[in-house]
């Protein structure tokens, strides 16, 4: 069963319905996946948004990472954070 407690996050209060749909798809697809399987889902979600001429805010992106990593071990969460920092430095 999916844990959708993230839906109560303040960032969700006024989120565009199209973004919410993509977030829900991402949460369902990423559940229980390892970082190497979950990160491509994030790329896919961002590509869908870009095709709709939308982007996630910083707060929404942070929430995405929380959703993707909620079931991961501390070591896997560190890997995700390292990849995230590397991708920020490349922008």
PyMOL Python script that loads the backbone (N, CA, C, O; Angstrom):
from pymol import cmd

cmd.read_pdbstr("""\
ATOM      1  N   UNK A   1       0.833  -1.186   0.000  1.00  0.00           N
ATOM      2  CA  UNK A   1       0.000   0.000   0.000  1.00  0.00           C
ATOM      3  C   UNK A   1       0.875   1.246   0.000  1.00  0.00           C
ATOM      4  O   UNK A   1       1.854   1.330   0.740  1.00  0.00           O
ATOM      5  N   UNK A   2       0.515   2.199  -0.827  1.00  0.00           N
ATOM      6  CA  UNK A   2       1.295   3.425  -0.938  1.00  0.00           C
ATOM      7  C   UNK A   2       1.079   4.323   0.265  1.00  0.00           C
ATOM      8  O   UNK A   2      -0.037   4.438   0.771  1.00  0.00           O
ATOM      9  N   UNK A   3       2.156   4.961   0.724  1.00  0.00           N
ATOM     10  CA  UNK A   3       2.061   5.948   1.786  1.00  0.00           C
ATOM     11  C   UNK A   3       2.057   7.314   1.116  1.00  0.00           C
ATOM     12  O   UNK A   3       3.087   7.790   0.637  1.00  0.00           O
ATOM     13  N   UNK A   4       0.886   7.935   1.089  1.00  0.00           N
ATOM     14  CA  UNK A   4       0.759   9.225   0.425  1.00  0.00           C
ATOM     15  C   UNK A   4       0.755  10.373   1.411  1.00  0.00           C
ATOM     16  O   UNK A   4       0.124  11.398   1.152  1.00  0.00           O
ATOM     17  N   UNK A   5       1.443  10.232   2.540  1.00  0.00           N
ATOM     18  CA  UNK A   5       1.497  11.305   3.530  1.00  0.00           C
ATOM     19  C   UNK A   5       2.144  12.564   2.958  1.00  0.00           C
ATOM     20  O   UNK A   5       1.883  13.667   3.438  1.00  0.00           O
ATOM     21  N   UNK A   6       2.975  12.408   1.946  1.00  0.00           N
ATOM     22  CA  UNK A   6       3.610  13.564   1.308  1.00  0.00           C
ATOM     23  C   UNK A   6       2.574  14.506   0.702  1.00  0.00           C
ATOM     24  O   UNK A   6       2.869  15.676   0.458  1.00  0.00           O
ATOM     25  N   UNK A   7       1.364  14.008   0.459  1.00  0.00           N
ATOM     26  CA  UNK A   7       0.308  14.854  -0.104  1.00  0.00           C
ATOM     27  C   UNK A   7      -0.089  15.971   0.868  1.00  0.00           C
ATOM     28  O   UNK A   7      -0.683  16.971   0.463  1.00  0.00           O
ATOM     29  N   UNK A   8       0.247  15.792   2.161  1.00  0.00           N
ATOM     30  CA  UNK A   8      -0.078  16.802   3.171  1.00  0.00           C
ATOM     31  C   UNK A   8       1.000  17.872   3.298  1.00  0.00           C
ATOM     32  O   UNK A   8       0.850  18.812   4.079  1.00  0.00           O
ATOM     33  N   UNK A   9       2.077  17.737   2.542  1.00  0.00           N
ATOM     34  CA  UNK A   9       3.176  18.696   2.583  1.00  0.00           C
ATOM     35  C   UNK A   9       2.679  20.067   2.120  1.00  0.00           C
ATOM     36  O   UNK A   9       1.870  20.145   1.196  1.00  0.00           O
ATOM     37  N   UNK A  10       3.150  21.150   2.747  1.00  0.00           N
ATOM     38  CA  UNK A  10       2.716  22.500   2.344  1.00  0.00           C
ATOM     39  C   UNK A  10       2.925  22.808   0.856  1.00  0.00           C
ATOM     40  O   UNK A  10       2.175  23.598   0.282  1.00  0.00           O
ATOM     41  N   UNK A  11       3.914  22.207   0.240  1.00  0.00           N
ATOM     42  CA  UNK A  11       4.169  22.453  -1.181  1.00  0.00           C
ATOM     43  C   UNK A  11       3.026  21.945  -2.062  1.00  0.00           C
ATOM     44  O   UNK A  11       2.886  22.357  -3.213  1.00  0.00           O
ATOM     45  N   UNK A  12       2.220  21.053  -1.512  1.00  0.00           N
ATOM     46  CA  UNK A  12       1.126  20.467  -2.282  1.00  0.00           C
ATOM     47  C   UNK A  12      -0.136  21.319  -2.252  1.00  0.00           C
ATOM     48  O   UNK A  12      -1.066  21.085  -3.025  1.00  0.00           O
ATOM     49  N   UNK A  13      -0.170  22.293  -1.374  1.00  0.00           N
ATOM     50  CA  UNK A  13      -1.392  23.075  -1.170  1.00  0.00           C
ATOM     51  C   UNK A  13      -1.914  23.728  -2.454  1.00  0.00           C
ATOM     52  O   UNK A  13      -3.108  23.655  -2.741  1.00  0.00           O
ATOM     53  N   UNK A  14      -1.049  24.351  -3.208  1.00  0.00           N
ATOM     54  CA  UNK A  14      -1.477  25.078  -4.401  1.00  0.00           C
ATOM     55  C   UNK A  14      -0.824  24.551  -5.677  1.00  0.00           C
ATOM     56  O   UNK A  14      -0.670  25.287  -6.651  1.00  0.00           O
ATOM     57  N   UNK A  15      -0.444  23.284  -5.668  1.00  0.00           N
ATOM     58  CA  UNK A  15       0.273  22.740  -6.815  1.00  0.00           C
ATOM     59  C   UNK A  15      -0.658  22.573  -8.016  1.00  0.00           C
ATOM     60  O   UNK A  15      -1.827  22.213  -7.877  1.00  0.00           O
ATOM     61  N   UNK A  16      -0.115  22.841  -9.174  1.00  0.00           N
ATOM     62  CA  UNK A  16      -0.826  22.647 -10.431  1.00  0.00           C
ATOM     63  C   UNK A  16      -1.249  21.181 -10.540  1.00  0.00           C
ATOM     64  O   UNK A  16      -0.472  20.282 -10.220  1.00  0.00           O
ATOM     65  N   UNK A  17      -2.466  20.949 -10.986  1.00  0.00           N
ATOM     66  CA  UNK A  17      -3.004  19.585 -11.089  1.00  0.00           C
ATOM     67  C   UNK A  17      -2.147  18.701 -11.985  1.00  0.00           C
ATOM     68  O   UNK A  17      -2.026  17.501 -11.742  1.00  0.00           O
ATOM     69  N   UNK A  18      -1.551  19.287 -13.022  1.00  0.00           N
ATOM     70  CA  UNK A  18      -0.694  18.501 -13.926  1.00  0.00           C
ATOM     71  C   UNK A  18       0.569  18.045 -13.207  1.00  0.00           C
ATOM     72  O   UNK A  18       1.031  16.921 -13.399  1.00  0.00           O
ATOM     73  N   UNK A  19       1.121  18.920 -12.381  1.00  0.00           N
ATOM     74  CA  UNK A  19       2.304  18.549 -11.593  1.00  0.00           C
ATOM     75  C   UNK A  19       1.947  17.463 -10.590  1.00  0.00           C
ATOM     76  O   UNK A  19       2.709  16.516 -10.390  1.00  0.00           O
ATOM     77  N   UNK A  20       0.796  17.603  -9.966  1.00  0.00           N
ATOM     78  CA  UNK A  20       0.361  16.619  -8.974  1.00  0.00           C
ATOM     79  C   UNK A  20       0.206  15.244  -9.605  1.00  0.00           C
ATOM     80  O   UNK A  20       0.593  14.239  -9.009  1.00  0.00           O
ATOM     81  N   UNK A  21      -0.351  15.195 -10.793  1.00  0.00           N
ATOM     82  CA  UNK A  21      -0.497  13.917 -11.492  1.00  0.00           C
ATOM     83  C   UNK A  21       0.856  13.267 -11.715  1.00  0.00           C
ATOM     84  O   UNK A  21       1.023  12.068 -11.490  1.00  0.00           O
ATOM     85  N   UNK A  22       1.825  14.064 -12.159  1.00  0.00           N
ATOM     86  CA  UNK A  22       3.170  13.537 -12.407  1.00  0.00           C
ATOM     87  C   UNK A  22       3.815  13.086 -11.106  1.00  0.00           C
ATOM     88  O   UNK A  22       4.474  12.047 -11.070  1.00  0.00           O
ATOM     89  N   UNK A  23       3.633  13.857 -10.036  1.00  0.00           N
ATOM     90  CA  UNK A  23       4.173  13.463  -8.730  1.00  0.00           C
ATOM     91  C   UNK A  23       3.587  12.140  -8.260  1.00  0.00           C
ATOM     92  O   UNK A  23       4.310  11.287  -7.746  1.00  0.00           O
ATOM     93  N   UNK A  24       2.294  11.967  -8.432  1.00  0.00           N
ATOM     94  CA  UNK A  24       1.644  10.729  -7.998  1.00  0.00           C
ATOM     95  C   UNK A  24       2.144   9.544  -8.812  1.00  0.00           C
ATOM     96  O   UNK A  24       2.375   8.466  -8.264  1.00  0.00           O
ATOM     97  N   UNK A  25       2.311   9.740 -10.121  1.00  0.00           N
ATOM     98  CA  UNK A  25       2.874   8.682 -10.964  1.00  0.00           C
ATOM     99  C   UNK A  25       4.276   8.318 -10.500  1.00  0.00           C
ATOM    100  O   UNK A  25       4.625   7.143 -10.392  1.00  0.00           O
ATOM    101  N   UNK A  26       5.066   9.337 -10.230  1.00  0.00           N
ATOM    102  CA  UNK A  26       6.438   9.128  -9.773  1.00  0.00           C
ATOM    103  C   UNK A  26       6.466   8.364  -8.454  1.00  0.00           C
ATOM    104  O   UNK A  26       7.239   7.418  -8.301  1.00  0.00           O
ATOM    105  N   UNK A  27       5.638   8.764  -7.512  1.00  0.00           N
ATOM    106  CA  UNK A  27       5.600   8.107  -6.211  1.00  0.00           C
ATOM    107  C   UNK A  27       5.240   6.631  -6.362  1.00  0.00           C
ATOM    108  O   UNK A  27       5.836   5.775  -5.708  1.00  0.00           O
ATOM    109  N   UNK A  28       4.276   6.336  -7.214  1.00  0.00           N
ATOM    110  CA  UNK A  28       3.861   4.947  -7.423  1.00  0.00           C
ATOM    111  C   UNK A  28       4.943   4.124  -8.104  1.00  0.00           C
ATOM    112  O   UNK A  28       5.199   2.983  -7.721  1.00  0.00           O
ATOM    113  N   UNK A  29       5.574   4.703  -9.111  1.00  0.00           N
ATOM    114  CA  UNK A  29       6.617   3.982  -9.850  1.00  0.00           C
ATOM    115  C   UNK A  29       7.879   3.782  -9.021  1.00  0.00           C
ATOM    116  O   UNK A  29       8.560   2.767  -9.165  1.00  0.00           O
ATOM    117  N   UNK A  30       8.195   4.739  -8.155  1.00  0.00           N
ATOM    118  CA  UNK A  30       9.456   4.698  -7.411  1.00  0.00           C
ATOM    119  C   UNK A  30       9.383   3.873  -6.134  1.00  0.00           C
ATOM    120  O   UNK A  30      10.418   3.534  -5.560  1.00  0.00           O
ATOM    121  N   UNK A  31       8.204   3.552  -5.691  1.00  0.00           N
ATOM    122  CA  UNK A  31       8.067   2.867  -4.409  1.00  0.00           C
ATOM    123  C   UNK A  31       8.886   1.581  -4.361  1.00  0.00           C
ATOM    124  O   UNK A  31       8.717   0.680  -5.183  1.00  0.00           O
ATOM    125  N   UNK A  32       9.780   1.524  -3.369  1.00  0.00           N
ATOM    126  CA  UNK A  32      10.596   0.341  -3.137  1.00  0.00           C
ATOM    127  C   UNK A  32      11.769   0.158  -4.086  1.00  0.00           C
ATOM    128  O   UNK A  32      12.459  -0.859  -4.014  1.00  0.00           O
ATOM    129  N   UNK A  33      12.010   1.101  -4.962  1.00  0.00           N
ATOM    130  CA  UNK A  33      13.095   0.965  -5.932  1.00  0.00           C
ATOM    131  C   UNK A  33      14.417   1.478  -5.358  1.00  0.00           C
ATOM    132  O   UNK A  33      14.441   2.384  -4.526  1.00  0.00           O
ATOM    133  N   UNK A  34      15.503   0.881  -5.820  1.00  0.00           N
ATOM    134  CA  UNK A  34      16.852   1.307  -5.443  1.00  0.00           C
ATOM    135  C   UNK A  34      17.161   2.631  -6.141  1.00  0.00           C
ATOM    136  O   UNK A  34      16.519   2.976  -7.133  1.00  0.00           O
ATOM    137  N   UNK A  35      18.159   3.382  -5.616  1.00  0.00           N
ATOM    138  CA  UNK A  35      18.485   4.691  -6.205  1.00  0.00           C
ATOM    139  C   UNK A  35      18.748   4.640  -7.707  1.00  0.00           C
ATOM    140  O   UNK A  35      18.309   5.526  -8.440  1.00  0.00           O
ATOM    141  N   UNK A  36      19.451   3.623  -8.169  1.00  0.00           N
ATOM    142  CA  UNK A  36      19.769   3.558  -9.595  1.00  0.00           C
ATOM    143  C   UNK A  36      18.532   3.329 -10.454  1.00  0.00           C
ATOM    144  O   UNK A  36      18.552   3.605 -11.653  1.00  0.00           O
ATOM    145  N   UNK A  37      17.463   2.832  -9.857  1.00  0.00           N
ATOM    146  CA  UNK A  37      16.203   2.633 -10.571  1.00  0.00           C
ATOM    147  C   UNK A  37      15.260   3.815 -10.378  1.00  0.00           C
ATOM    148  O   UNK A  37      14.429   4.091 -11.243  1.00  0.00           O
ATOM    149  N   UNK A  38      15.380   4.516  -9.254  1.00  0.00           N
ATOM    150  CA  UNK A  38      14.480   5.624  -8.944  1.00  0.00           C
ATOM    151  C   UNK A  38      14.890   6.920  -9.638  1.00  0.00           C
ATOM    152  O   UNK A  38      14.027   7.679 -10.078  1.00  0.00           O
ATOM    153  N   UNK A  39      16.171   7.181  -9.742  1.00  0.00           N
ATOM    154  CA  UNK A  39      16.628   8.438 -10.344  1.00  0.00           C
ATOM    155  C   UNK A  39      16.194   8.609 -11.797  1.00  0.00           C
ATOM    156  O   UNK A  39      15.825   9.719 -12.181  1.00  0.00           O
ATOM    157  N   UNK A  40      16.220   7.564 -12.621  1.00  0.00           N
ATOM    158  CA  UNK A  40      15.706   7.743 -13.990  1.00  0.00           C
ATOM    159  C   UNK A  40      14.226   8.146 -14.007  1.00  0.00           C
ATOM    160  O   UNK A  40      13.772   8.810 -14.939  1.00  0.00           O
ATOM    161  N   UNK A  41      13.484   7.745 -12.984  1.00  0.00           N
ATOM    162  CA  UNK A  41      12.080   8.133 -12.901  1.00  0.00           C
ATOM    163  C   UNK A  41      11.947   9.640 -12.676  1.00  0.00           C
ATOM    164  O   UNK A  41      11.026  10.277 -13.187  1.00  0.00           O
ATOM    165  N   UNK A  42      12.870  10.191 -11.912  1.00  0.00           N
ATOM    166  CA  UNK A  42      12.876  11.632 -11.677  1.00  0.00           C
ATOM    167  C   UNK A  42      13.174  12.380 -12.981  1.00  0.00           C
ATOM    168  O   UNK A  42      12.553  13.401 -13.276  1.00  0.00           O
ATOM    169  N   UNK A  43      14.113  11.867 -13.741  1.00  0.00           N
ATOM    170  CA  UNK A  43      14.442  12.462 -15.036  1.00  0.00           C
ATOM    171  C   UNK A  43      13.212  12.400 -15.951  1.00  0.00           C
ATOM    172  O   UNK A  43      12.892  13.365 -16.644  1.00  0.00           O
ATOM    173  N   UNK A  44      12.539  11.266 -15.941  1.00  0.00           N
ATOM    174  CA  UNK A  44      11.334  11.081 -16.756  1.00  0.00           C
ATOM    175  C   UNK A  44      10.249  12.084 -16.339  1.00  0.00           C
ATOM    176  O   UNK A  44       9.598  12.684 -17.194  1.00  0.00           O
ATOM    177  N   UNK A  45      10.057  12.263 -15.036  1.00  0.00           N
ATOM    178  CA  UNK A  45       9.051  13.207 -14.538  1.00  0.00           C
ATOM    179  C   UNK A  45       9.381  14.631 -14.978  1.00  0.00           C
ATOM    180  O   UNK A  45       8.501  15.376 -15.409  1.00  0.00           O
ATOM    181  N   UNK A  46      10.653  15.002 -14.865  1.00  0.00           N
ATOM    182  CA  UNK A  46      11.060  16.345 -15.291  1.00  0.00           C
ATOM    183  C   UNK A  46      10.886  16.533 -16.798  1.00  0.00           C
ATOM    184  O   UNK A  46      10.549  17.629 -17.246  1.00  0.00           O
ATOM    185  N   UNK A  47      11.109  15.491 -17.575  1.00  0.00           N
ATOM    186  CA  UNK A  47      10.914  15.571 -19.025  1.00  0.00           C
ATOM    187  C   UNK A  47       9.438  15.778 -19.361  1.00  0.00           C
ATOM    188  O   UNK A  47       9.101  16.542 -20.265  1.00  0.00           O
ATOM    189  N   UNK A  48       8.570  15.096 -18.633  1.00  0.00           N
ATOM    190  CA  UNK A  48       7.129  15.283 -18.846  1.00  0.00           C
ATOM    191  C   UNK A  48       6.732  16.724 -18.552  1.00  0.00           C
ATOM    192  O   UNK A  48       5.969  17.334 -19.301  1.00  0.00           O
ATOM    193  N   UNK A  49       7.256  17.256 -17.460  1.00  0.00           N
ATOM    194  CA  UNK A  49       6.953  18.643 -17.108  1.00  0.00           C
ATOM    195  C   UNK A  49       7.443  19.602 -18.187  1.00  0.00           C
ATOM    196  O   UNK A  49       6.733  20.524 -18.591  1.00  0.00           O
ATOM    197  N   UNK A  50       8.660  19.369 -18.640  1.00  0.00           N
ATOM    198  CA  UNK A  50       9.245  20.247 -19.654  1.00  0.00           C
ATOM    199  C   UNK A  50       8.390  20.237 -20.917  1.00  0.00           C
ATOM    200  O   UNK A  50       8.199  21.277 -21.547  1.00  0.00           O
ATOM    201  N   UNK A  51       7.878  19.069 -21.286  1.00  0.00           N
ATOM    202  CA  UNK A  51       7.012  18.955 -22.459  1.00  0.00           C
ATOM    203  C   UNK A  51       5.725  19.767 -22.285  1.00  0.00           C
ATOM    204  O   UNK A  51       5.125  20.204 -23.267  1.00  0.00           O
ATOM    205  N   UNK A  52       5.311  19.964 -21.044  1.00  0.00           N
ATOM    206  CA  UNK A  52       4.115  20.761 -20.738  1.00  0.00           C
ATOM    207  C   UNK A  52       4.466  22.217 -20.450  1.00  0.00           C
ATOM    208  O   UNK A  52       3.602  23.012 -20.080  1.00  0.00           O
ATOM    209  N   UNK A  53       5.739  22.555 -20.623  1.00  0.00           N
ATOM    210  CA  UNK A  53       6.246  23.898 -20.333  1.00  0.00           C
ATOM    211  C   UNK A  53       6.065  24.252 -18.852  1.00  0.00           C
ATOM    212  O   UNK A  53       5.723  25.385 -18.509  1.00  0.00           O
ATOM    213  N   UNK A  54       6.298  23.269 -17.986  1.00  0.00           N
ATOM    214  CA  UNK A  54       6.224  23.443 -16.538  1.00  0.00           C
ATOM    215  C   UNK A  54       7.556  23.038 -15.918  1.00  0.00           C
ATOM    216  O   UNK A  54       8.349  22.328 -16.536  1.00  0.00           O
ATOM    217  N   UNK A  55       7.791  23.490 -14.707  1.00  0.00           N
ATOM    218  CA  UNK A  55       8.948  23.043 -13.931  1.00  0.00           C
ATOM    219  C   UNK A  55       8.525  22.899 -12.477  1.00  0.00           C
ATOM    220  O   UNK A  55       7.558  23.519 -12.034  1.00  0.00           O
ATOM    221  N   UNK A  56       9.258  22.077 -11.745  1.00  0.00           N
ATOM    222  CA  UNK A  56       9.040  21.961 -10.308  1.00  0.00           C
ATOM    223  C   UNK A  56       9.786  23.091  -9.621  1.00  0.00           C
ATOM    224  O   UNK A  56      10.886  23.457 -10.034  1.00  0.00           O
ATOM    225  N   UNK A  57       9.192  23.643  -8.576  1.00  0.00           N
ATOM    226  CA  UNK A  57       9.875  24.632  -7.751  1.00  0.00           C
ATOM    227  C   UNK A  57      10.935  23.918  -6.926  1.00  0.00           C
ATOM    228  O   UNK A  57      10.965  22.688  -6.884  1.00  0.00           O
ATOM    229  N   UNK A  58      11.804  24.680  -6.270  1.00  0.00           N
ATOM    230  CA  UNK A  58      12.813  24.078  -5.395  1.00  0.00           C
ATOM    231  C   UNK A  58      12.133  23.236  -4.321  1.00  0.00           C
ATOM    232  O   UNK A  58      12.567  22.118  -4.043  1.00  0.00           O
ATOM    233  N   UNK A  59      11.078  23.760  -3.722  1.00  0.00           N
ATOM    234  CA  UNK A  59      10.369  23.029  -2.668  1.00  0.00           C
ATOM    235  C   UNK A  59       9.756  21.737  -3.220  1.00  0.00           C
ATOM    236  O   UNK A  59       9.784  20.701  -2.556  1.00  0.00           O
ATOM    237  N   UNK A  60       9.207  21.802  -4.429  1.00  0.00           N
ATOM    238  CA  UNK A  60       8.637  20.603  -5.053  1.00  0.00           C
ATOM    239  C   UNK A  60       9.728  19.595  -5.381  1.00  0.00           C
ATOM    240  O   UNK A  60       9.530  18.392  -5.212  1.00  0.00           O
ATOM    241  N   UNK A  61      10.880  20.073  -5.849  1.00  0.00           N
ATOM    242  CA  UNK A  61      12.002  19.167  -6.115  1.00  0.00           C
ATOM    243  C   UNK A  61      12.480  18.494  -4.842  1.00  0.00           C
ATOM    244  O   UNK A  61      12.776  17.299  -4.845  1.00  0.00           O
ATOM    245  N   UNK A  62      12.558  19.248  -3.756  1.00  0.00           N
ATOM    246  CA  UNK A  62      12.957  18.663  -2.474  1.00  0.00           C
ATOM    247  C   UNK A  62      11.966  17.576  -2.057  1.00  0.00           C
ATOM    248  O   UNK A  62      12.356  16.522  -1.555  1.00  0.00           O
ATOM    249  N   UNK A  63      10.695  17.848  -2.272  1.00  0.00           N
ATOM    250  CA  UNK A  63       9.671  16.862  -1.947  1.00  0.00           C
ATOM    251  C   UNK A  63       9.811  15.617  -2.816  1.00  0.00           C
ATOM    252  O   UNK A  63       9.630  14.495  -2.342  1.00  0.00           O
ATOM    253  N   UNK A  64      10.134  15.822  -4.083  1.00  0.00           N
ATOM    254  CA  UNK A  64      10.376  14.682  -4.983  1.00  0.00           C
ATOM    255  C   UNK A  64      11.460  13.771  -4.435  1.00  0.00           C
ATOM    256  O   UNK A  64      11.306  12.550  -4.408  1.00  0.00           O
ATOM    257  N   UNK A  65      12.545  14.369  -4.005  1.00  0.00           N
ATOM    258  CA  UNK A  65      13.642  13.579  -3.450  1.00  0.00           C
ATOM    259  C   UNK A  65      13.180  12.845  -2.198  1.00  0.00           C
ATOM    260  O   UNK A  65      13.527  11.681  -1.995  1.00  0.00           O
ATOM    261  N   UNK A  66      12.404  13.513  -1.366  1.00  0.00           N
ATOM    262  CA  UNK A  66      11.866  12.858  -0.176  1.00  0.00           C
ATOM    263  C   UNK A  66      11.016  11.649  -0.551  1.00  0.00           C
ATOM    264  O   UNK A  66      11.112  10.596   0.079  1.00  0.00           O
ATOM    265  N   UNK A  67      10.187  11.803  -1.575  1.00  0.00           N
ATOM    266  CA  UNK A  67       9.329  10.710  -2.029  1.00  0.00           C
ATOM    267  C   UNK A  67      10.177   9.556  -2.551  1.00  0.00           C
ATOM    268  O   UNK A  67       9.934   8.395  -2.220  1.00  0.00           O
ATOM    269  N   UNK A  68      11.167   9.885  -3.363  1.00  0.00           N
ATOM    270  CA  UNK A  68      12.002   8.843  -3.963  1.00  0.00           C
ATOM    271  C   UNK A  68      12.837   8.090  -2.943  1.00  0.00           C
ATOM    272  O   UNK A  68      13.124   6.907  -3.124  1.00  0.00           O
ATOM    273  N   UNK A  69      13.228   8.767  -1.871  1.00  0.00           N
ATOM    274  CA  UNK A  69      14.156   8.154  -0.925  1.00  0.00           C
ATOM    275  C   UNK A  69      13.501   7.647   0.358  1.00  0.00           C
ATOM    276  O   UNK A  69      14.199   7.124   1.226  1.00  0.00           O
ATOM    277  N   UNK A  70      12.211   7.785   0.502  1.00  0.00           N
ATOM    278  CA  UNK A  70      11.564   7.475   1.781  1.00  0.00           C
ATOM    279  C   UNK A  70      11.782   6.032   2.250  1.00  0.00           C
ATOM    280  O   UNK A  70      11.825   5.780   3.454  1.00  0.00           O
ATOM    281  N   UNK A  71      11.919   5.101   1.334  1.00  0.00           N
ATOM    282  CA  UNK A  71      12.101   3.701   1.721  1.00  0.00           C
ATOM    283  C   UNK A  71      13.542   3.226   1.569  1.00  0.00           C
ATOM    284  O   UNK A  71      13.817   2.033   1.704  1.00  0.00           O
ATOM    285  N   UNK A  72      14.463   4.144   1.288  1.00  0.00           N
ATOM    286  CA  UNK A  72      15.859   3.766   1.063  1.00  0.00           C
ATOM    287  C   UNK A  72      16.645   3.725   2.363  1.00  0.00           C
ATOM    288  O   UNK A  72      16.288   4.360   3.355  1.00  0.00           O
ATOM    289  N   UNK A  73      17.716   2.966   2.325  1.00  0.00           N
ATOM    290  CA  UNK A  73      18.632   2.919   3.466  1.00  0.00           C
ATOM    291  C   UNK A  73      19.382   4.243   3.542  1.00  0.00           C
ATOM    292  O   UNK A  73      19.381   5.021   2.589  1.00  0.00           O
ATOM    293  N   UNK A  74      20.014   4.490   4.668  1.00  0.00           N
ATOM    294  CA  UNK A  74      20.791   5.721   4.844  1.00  0.00           C
ATOM    295  C   UNK A  74      21.902   5.812   3.793  1.00  0.00           C
ATOM    296  O   UNK A  74      22.177   6.894   3.276  1.00  0.00           O
ATOM    297  N   UNK A  75      22.533   4.689   3.479  1.00  0.00           N
ATOM    298  CA  UNK A  75      23.605   4.675   2.482  1.00  0.00           C
ATOM    299  C   UNK A  75      23.070   5.044   1.104  1.00  0.00           C
ATOM    300  O   UNK A  75      23.705   5.803   0.371  1.00  0.00           O
ATOM    301  N   UNK A  76      21.904   4.510   0.751  1.00  0.00           N
ATOM    302  CA  UNK A  76      21.318   4.832  -0.543  1.00  0.00           C
ATOM    303  C   UNK A  76      20.897   6.298  -0.603  1.00  0.00           C
ATOM    304  O   UNK A  76      21.028   6.944  -1.643  1.00  0.00           O
ATOM    305  N   UNK A  77      20.392   6.820   0.512  1.00  0.00           N
ATOM    306  CA  UNK A  77      20.010   8.233   0.561  1.00  0.00           C
ATOM    307  C   UNK A  77      21.235   9.121   0.358  1.00  0.00           C
ATOM    308  O   UNK A  77      21.149  10.163  -0.292  1.00  0.00           O
ATOM    309  N   UNK A  78      22.372   8.708   0.913  1.00  0.00           N
ATOM    310  CA  UNK A  78      23.615   9.467   0.730  1.00  0.00           C
ATOM    311  C   UNK A  78      24.027   9.475  -0.731  1.00  0.00           C
ATOM    312  O   UNK A  78      24.491  10.495  -1.240  1.00  0.00           O
ATOM    313  N   UNK A  79      23.863   8.341  -1.414  1.00  0.00           N
ATOM    314  CA  UNK A  79      24.204   8.261  -2.830  1.00  0.00           C
ATOM    315  C   UNK A  79      23.339   9.235  -3.631  1.00  0.00           C
ATOM    316  O   UNK A  79      23.839   9.952  -4.498  1.00  0.00           O
ATOM    317  N   UNK A  80      22.053   9.254  -3.337  1.00  0.00           N
ATOM    318  CA  UNK A  80      21.142  10.154  -4.039  1.00  0.00           C
ATOM    319  C   UNK A  80      21.551  11.599  -3.798  1.00  0.00           C
ATOM    320  O   UNK A  80      21.592  12.399  -4.733  1.00  0.00           O
ATOM    321  N   UNK A  81      21.854  11.936  -2.550  1.00  0.00           N
ATOM    322  CA  UNK A  81      22.242  13.306  -2.228  1.00  0.00           C
ATOM    323  C   UNK A  81      23.541  13.694  -2.939  1.00  0.00           C
ATOM    324  O   UNK A  81      23.683  14.828  -3.395  1.00  0.00           O
ATOM    325  N   UNK A  82      24.479  12.763  -3.034  1.00  0.00           N
ATOM    326  CA  UNK A  82      25.731  13.033  -3.727  1.00  0.00           C
ATOM    327  C   UNK A  82      25.468  13.302  -5.214  1.00  0.00           C
ATOM    328  O   UNK A  82      26.025  14.241  -5.782  1.00  0.00           O
ATOM    329  N   UNK A  83      24.639  12.495  -5.831  1.00  0.00           N
ATOM    330  CA  UNK A  83      24.296  12.680  -7.241  1.00  0.00           C
ATOM    331  C   UNK A  83      23.582  14.013  -7.426  1.00  0.00           C
ATOM    332  O   UNK A  83      23.816  14.720  -8.406  1.00  0.00           O
ATOM    333  N   UNK A  84      22.734  14.342  -6.504  1.00  0.00           N
ATOM    334  CA  UNK A  84      21.978  15.600  -6.574  1.00  0.00           C
ATOM    335  C   UNK A  84      22.937  16.812  -6.505  1.00  0.00           C
ATOM    336  O   UNK A  84      22.803  17.768  -7.270  1.00  0.00           O
ATOM    337  N   UNK A  85      23.880  16.747  -5.592  1.00  0.00           N
ATOM    338  CA  UNK A  85      24.851  17.842  -5.459  1.00  0.00           C
ATOM    339  C   UNK A  85      25.713  17.961  -6.717  1.00  0.00           C
ATOM    340  O   UNK A  85      26.014  19.064  -7.175  1.00  0.00           O
ATOM    341  N   UNK A  86      26.101  16.814  -7.265  1.00  0.00           N
ATOM    342  CA  UNK A  86      26.904  16.823  -8.489  1.00  0.00           C
ATOM    343  C   UNK A  86      26.110  17.440  -9.639  1.00  0.00           C
ATOM    344  O   UNK A  86      26.657  18.211 -10.428  1.00  0.00           O
ATOM    345  N   UNK A  87      24.833  17.106  -9.735  1.00  0.00           N
ATOM    346  CA  UNK A  87      24.040  17.629 -10.844  1.00  0.00           C
ATOM    347  C   UNK A  87      23.822  19.129 -10.697  1.00  0.00           C
ATOM    348  O   UNK A  87      23.756  19.839 -11.700  1.00  0.00           O
ATOM    349  N   UNK A  88      23.710  19.625  -9.463  1.00  0.00           N
ATOM    350  CA  UNK A  88      23.576  21.061  -9.240  1.00  0.00           C
ATOM    351  C   UNK A  88      24.832  21.807  -9.641  1.00  0.00           C
ATOM    352  O   UNK A  88      24.762  22.905 -10.193  1.00  0.00           O
ATOM    353  N   UNK A  89      25.978  21.211  -9.362  1.00  0.00           N
ATOM    354  CA  UNK A  89      27.242  21.876  -9.703  1.00  0.00           C
ATOM    355  C   UNK A  89      27.498  21.889 -11.209  1.00  0.00           C
ATOM    356  O   UNK A  89      28.296  22.690 -11.695  1.00  0.00           O
ATOM    357  N   UNK A  90      26.832  21.016 -11.940  1.00  0.00           N
ATOM    358  CA  UNK A  90      27.012  20.944 -13.380  1.00  0.00           C
ATOM    359  C   UNK A  90      26.121  21.946 -14.111  1.00  0.00           C
ATOM    360  O   UNK A  90      26.317  22.176 -15.304  1.00  0.00           O
ATOM    361  N   UNK A  91      25.152  22.544 -13.429  1.00  0.00           N
ATOM    362  CA  UNK A  91      24.215  23.474 -14.087  1.00  0.00           C
ATOM    363  C   UNK A  91      24.835  24.815 -14.305  1.00  0.00           C
ATOM    364  O   UNK A  91      24.189  25.713 -14.844  1.00  0.00           O
TER     365      UNK A  91
END
""", "prot")
cmd.dss("prot")
cmd.show_as("cartoon", "prot")
cmd.util.cbc("prot")
cmd.orient("prot")
